[in-house]
């Protein structure tokens, strides 16, 4: 799933290409991807893009006051072309969910792999009309240490789950929560409200450092390369069985029904492996 750094990379990529360009049209390959009905897609035709911004993991294209907003979810992506095919999309006949054309012939397709269709597109007059944006927590890169400390205080959530909760912090998902906790040398199962001041400060620095470094790595890359840049920057996430780059211990995994997390026992849990219930069942 694209997270804050990749979404910011997409925003920067699009801002450099479509601001001040006129929208020629929006075509739907899947009617279900569009979650709103007013304004209609036809309302964007002929209007100029004035800005591209981010709200957590949402990309917001401001088209003269009408916002084309999309969330790529787990398997969605943006495919840019300097010269889009002139073939008009036919609903249900293409893996492309939405196509956005610009007057200069360039544009992008929103695509989604797999069977779980969660890619979502909204056309609204205010970003606050999108439920997922209205419920977002603060951006982690815009918080002071004092604000972050207050955010954690009293919360009986495991820190891994808190970092992934978009209503608490906007933009961090499964991959970067693994990376942040490894950098902070904290167990994913640590209780947020029980962390001492030194641990909170370490987590705050790791959160800002990991995300800032990932944004810097993504900066300037074309959209098609952002996934590879993300994978290349991971130190523990997706590295099960490899050596921890800090201590050399093996990177371990805990599996869940629809995802997994990676960690280093030496760096994060005092050398104690975390229980993996799915693997335990397989071994019985």
Secondary structure, 3 states (H helix, E strand, C coil): CCCHHHHHHHHHHHHHHHCCCEEEEEEECCHHHECCCCCCHHHHCCCEEEEEEEECCEEEEEECCEEEEEECCCCEEEEEECCCCCCCCCCCCCCEEEEEEECCCCEEEEEECCCCCCCEEEEECCHHHCHHHHCCCEEHHHCCHHHHHHHHCCCCCEHHHHHHCCCCEECCCHHHHHHHHHHHCCCCCCEHHHCCHHHHHHHHHHHHHHHHHHHHHHCCCCHHHHHHHHHHHCCCCCCCCCECCCCCCEEEEEECCCCEEEEEHHHHCCCCCCCCHHHHHHHC
